[in-house]
Amino acid sequence: MSELSQINVSKTAVPIFAIIVLAIIFAVGLFVVGYDQGHIFSIVLGEQAYADLYIHELTHDMRHAAGFPCH
């Protein structure tokens, strides 16, 4: 009879790719919450996005809670 053997490989380290992806998500989120003044929607809406400030109004209270002054 043949014997079955099982090989267990344990990976406990965090993949570098996951760290890079999370850092990019964090940087984009920080920009959107803290610094966006119409920049994101200006790609689609043009100059009107700077007057409407959709994301600014959506994240307004979160900005102040995080310590970002906006007005």
Backbone bond lengths (Angstrom), bond angles and torsions (degrees), N, CA, C in turn:
res aa  C-N    CA-C-N  psi(-1)  N-CA   C-N-CA  omega(-1)  CA-C   N-CA-C  phi
1 M - - - 1.431 - - 1.519 110.55 -
2 S 1.308 114.10 152.72 1.455 118.09 178.52 1.520 109.35 -96.87
3 E 1.292 115.56 147.71 1.460 121.02 179.57 1.525 109.60 -96.74
4 L 1.317 115.80 137.92 1.456 121.08 175.09 1.511 108.46 -93.32
5 S 1.293 115.90 132.96 1.461 119.41 177.31 1.522 108.87 -121.63
6 Q 1.294 115.15 143.51 1.459 121.42 -178.61 1.515 108.65 -114.79
7 I 1.306 115.10 133.60 1.462 120.76 179.05 1.517 107.63 -109.98
8 N 1.307 117.20 121.08 1.455 122.41 177.70 1.516 109.15 -102.65
9 V 1.319 115.51 124.18 1.449 120.84 177.06 1.521 107.44 -113.46
10 S 1.300 116.28 121.52 1.454 120.80 -178.96 1.521 108.88 -107.87
11 K 1.321 114.98 121.30 1.457 120.30 176.50 1.523 107.87 -112.58
12 T 1.296 116.56 112.73 1.458 120.00 -179.64 1.518 112.06 -105.55
13 A 1.294 118.20 -11.18 1.462 120.97 -178.89 1.529 110.10 -80.98
14 V 1.315 115.96 145.95 1.455 121.36 177.02 1.530 107.95 -80.78
15 P 1.331 117.24 130.53 1.467 119.39 179.75 1.524 111.60 -63.03
16 I 1.297 116.60 141.19 1.462 122.00 -178.97 1.529 110.27 -62.77
17 F 1.320 116.74 -32.80 1.469 120.60 178.22 1.525 110.64 -60.89
18 A 1.325 117.80 -41.49 1.459 121.66 179.55 1.521 110.96 -64.34
19 I 1.309 117.16 -38.90 1.470 121.40 178.72 1.525 110.30 -64.97
20 I 1.319 116.96 -41.94 1.466 121.11 -179.97 1.532 110.53 -65.50
21 V 1.331 117.03 -43.92 1.461 120.64 179.79 1.527 110.25 -62.85
22 L 1.328 117.59 -44.54 1.463 120.27 179.07 1.523 112.18 -65.22
23 A 1.333 117.68 -35.25 1.466 120.64 177.37 1.527 110.98 -66.12
24 I 1.318 116.83 -38.61 1.472 120.18 177.85 1.527 110.33 -67.24
25 I 1.334 116.93 -43.24 1.468 120.09 177.61 1.523 110.36 -61.24
26 F 1.324 117.53 -41.65 1.456 121.22 178.52 1.526 111.22 -62.87
27 A 1.331 117.10 -44.58 1.467 120.74 -178.40 1.528 111.19 -64.40
28 V 1.315 117.62 -42.61 1.459 120.94 178.66 1.528 110.04 -65.71
29 G 1.328 117.01 -42.87 1.461 120.57 178.07 1.509 112.40 -62.78
30 L 1.322 117.06 -40.70 1.459 120.89 177.65 1.523 111.18 -63.18
31 F 1.332 116.68 -40.63 1.459 119.87 177.45 1.526 111.26 -64.00
32 V 1.332 116.12 -46.15 1.468 120.14 -176.51 1.525 110.43 -64.00
33 V 1.327 117.31 -45.53 1.460 119.90 -177.21 1.519 111.64 -75.00
34 G 1.317 117.45 -41.37 1.448 119.76 -170.92 1.507 117.42 -94.23
35 Y 1.318 117.63 -30.60 1.456 118.27 -168.75 1.521 116.05 -126.69
36 D 1.320 118.33 -11.57 1.467 119.41 -175.92 1.520 111.10 -68.58
37 Q 1.307 116.19 125.90 1.466 122.95 176.54 1.533 109.20 -125.99
38 G 1.329 115.82 41.30 1.455 120.72 -179.36 1.515 113.15 106.73
39 H 1.311 118.31 1.30 1.457 121.35 -175.92 1.524 112.94 -66.27
40 I 1.335 117.24 -40.28 1.456 120.79 -176.60 1.527 110.84 -64.49
41 F 1.314 117.49 -51.50 1.459 120.37 -177.81 1.523 113.21 -78.84
42 S 1.318 118.97 -9.60 1.465 119.68 178.16 1.528 111.28 -67.04
43 I 1.328 116.44 -20.34 1.468 119.72 176.16 1.524 109.82 -63.72
44 V 1.331 116.85 -36.83 1.453 121.85 -177.27 1.528 111.83 -97.32
45 L 1.332 117.05 -44.91 1.463 121.03 -172.48 1.523 114.47 -93.41
46 G 1.300 117.92 -12.73 1.456 120.97 -179.39 1.519 111.67 77.36
47 E 1.306 117.23 -147.04 1.464 122.91 -175.60 1.530 113.32 -64.79
48 Q 1.320 117.30 -25.15 1.462 120.59 -179.51 1.529 111.74 -62.82
49 A 1.312 118.45 -26.52 1.467 121.91 -179.34 1.526 111.60 -64.45
50 Y 1.331 117.48 -30.30 1.468 120.69 179.05 1.529 111.29 -70.80
51 A 1.320 117.23 -25.04 1.463 121.03 177.82 1.528 111.67 -86.75
52 D 1.334 117.56 -33.47 1.461 121.12 -175.72 1.532 112.69 -80.25
53 L 1.320 118.50 -37.96 1.471 123.94 177.91 1.523 113.14 52.54
54 Y 1.322 117.39 52.74 1.458 121.42 -177.89 1.532 112.36 -60.06
55 I 1.315 117.83 -50.62 1.467 120.33 -177.41 1.519 110.43 -69.65
56 H 1.307 117.56 -35.23 1.459 120.61 177.15 1.522 110.49 -59.19
57 E 1.309 116.84 -46.52 1.462 120.48 -179.58 1.526 111.66 -68.99
58 L 1.338 117.12 -33.88 1.454 121.35 178.87 1.527 111.63 -67.51
59 T 1.311 117.40 -37.56 1.469 121.70 -176.35 1.521 112.76 -105.21
60 H 1.317 117.98 16.23 1.455 122.10 -172.68 1.526 113.36 -58.24
61 D 1.331 117.53 -50.91 1.465 120.08 -178.53 1.532 111.36 -68.03
62 M 1.326 116.42 -35.11 1.458 119.68 178.40 1.533 110.39 -66.21
63 R 1.316 117.41 -34.00 1.464 121.44 176.05 1.511 111.52 -59.43
64 H 1.321 115.19 -49.91 1.462 118.94 -178.49 1.530 111.42 -66.74
65 A 1.328 117.63 -37.34 1.457 121.20 178.29 1.532 110.84 -64.43
66 A 1.325 117.25 -32.47 1.459 121.17 179.58 1.521 112.79 -86.36
67 G 1.338 117.54 -4.93 1.450 120.77 176.36 1.518 115.11 93.28
68 F 1.322 118.45 12.92 1.453 121.40 177.44 1.524 109.18 -89.07
69 P 1.311 118.53 118.94 1.459 118.66 173.99 1.532 109.35 -76.45
70 C 1.306 116.55 141.79 1.458 117.38 179.40 1.520 112.34 -133.15
71 H 1.327 117.86 -8.73 1.470 119.90 174.70 1.493 109.10 -159.21
